[in-house]
Amino acid sequence: MANGPAVAKAVTDQDEFNPFLSMAKLFDRAADLLGLDAGLREVLRRPDRELTVSLPTVMDDGSTKVFTGYRVQHNFLRGPCKGGIRFAPDVNLDEVRALAAWMTWKCSVVDIPFGGGKGGVICDPRELSQGELERITRRYTAAIMDILGPDRDVPAPDMNTNEQTMAWIMDTYSMHVRKTTTAVVTGKPISIGGSRGRREATGRGVMLSAREAMKKLGRRPEDTRVVVQGSGNVGGIGALLLHREGYKIISISDMYGTLLNENGLDMPQVLDHLTQNRRLEGYPEATYMNSKEQLELDCDLLVPAATENQITSANADRIKAKLIVEGANGPTTAAAQEILDERGVVVVPDILANAGGVTVSYFEWVQDRMGYFWTEEIVNTRLEQVMVKAFADVDATAEQHGVSLRTAAYILAIDRVASVHRMRGVFA
Ligand code: NAD
C-alpha cells in the first residue's frame, strides 16, 4: 500500500487525459475559492489507502493466469468508503484513484454518510466465461478482504460488473467471516438483500438532474432533442426514463456504434433489441453510424454515459448541446470544462448528476442493516428528495460564488468533508 507518485505531481494541461490530475485540478480550483488551508488541502487531495493485488486464476482450459486488481480508499471521514468495482482491459491506478476521489465528493454532494472508494480489475470480460469471471471476482474479494466490510468499505457495480458480481462478492466475504453479511456490497439481486429501484437509480438520478436543470433554463422536455452516449445501466435506463418524460432521444450509442433517428427513437424497442442482440447494430428504425462524431450531433441535451475523457479540448468547441448532464464519471476533462464555460454551456457535473446510484446504494445498506426492506415507491420518493435537494444546494452555491455547477459541486462537497475533518481533528 502506498500513496501514488501522481498525487504530488504539479497539474499541467498536458495531463488532460489523466483523470486523477483532472480531478485534482478541479479540486484545487474549488479549494482556492474556499480558502482551504494547505494542510487540509494535502489531506483531502490524496487517497488515504491504495491496494494492488495479484489474482492467480485457473482458466477454463486448465492454464493459470494472473490478473491485477486495485482498491483505492480515498477518504472515510464521513463514513465507510463507498464505490464501484469495474472490470476492463484499460483499468489503471490513476483512473481508480480519480474515481475513488469522485466518490468522496459525490457522497458529500448528496450528503450521505459515506467516504469514497473505487476498485478495478484489469481484464476483458468479453473474453471470459462466467466461470472465469466468478473465479476472478472471488479471488479479488479474498485479496482485498482485510479492508472491506459494512463499516469499512462497501463496493458496488460499475462498468462490466453487475448484480451477479455483487452476489459473488457478498458470498465470498460471508464465507470468510462465517455469517451472511449482506451490507458488505450494494447493487445485489433483490433476493439476497438488494434494494428495489437500485438498478434504475443512476439513470433515474440522471433524469431528475436533467429535470431540475431544465426547470432552471425554462425548457420543456417535448422541445428537447437528446443524444445519449452509452446504453448500459446508466445510459440505457437514463434514456428510457427521459423518453418516458417526453424528451426526444435522437441518438444513443454503444462501444460498437451509434443509432440516429431525427424523429426520435422508441427507447423501449431499442432496449429490447439490445437485450436480444447484445449490441445496437441492426436496430431497424434508425441509421447506424460510426460513433466518432456522436457527441457533436445537433441536439439540446447531451448525456455522456459511457466512460471518462469523452469531451476534451479537441471537441469541446464543436459540442452543440446547450445542456450536458453527465451520466458517466469524468466524461469531461478539466480543460474541456473551461471551453464549455466560456461558451455558456450548462454542465450538470457527474458528482451530482450520477449520484442517484450511490444514494440508493446507501438506502440498500440501511435496509440490509435494518433487515427491513422498502417498497420501490418509497425508494424512488426518497431518491427524488435527495436529488432535488442536492441540485438546489449546488445551484445555490453556484449563485453564491458566481461559478459553474461543477465548481460549485466541488466547493459544497469539499467544504462538508473539511468541516468533518476540523471537527474530528488529526489522529496522532
Ligand atoms: P455499463 O457497462 O453498464 O455500460 C457502459 C456502456 O457504455 C455500454 O453501452 C458500452 O457499450 C458503452 N461504451 C463504452 N465505451 C463507449 C464509447 N467509447 N462510446 C460509446 N459507448 C461506449 O456501465 P454503466 O454502469 O452504465 O457505467 C457507465 C458510466 O457511468 C461509467 O463512467 C460509470 O463509472 C458511471 N456510473 C455508473 C453508475 C452505476 O450505478 N452503474 C453510477 C455512477 C456512475
Residues whose N, C-alpha, C, O or C-beta is under 5 A from the ligand:
A	BS01	NAD	P157 D158 M159 N160 T202 Q229 G230 S231 G232 N233 V234 G235 S253 D254 M255 A305 A306 T307 G327 A328 N329 N354 G357
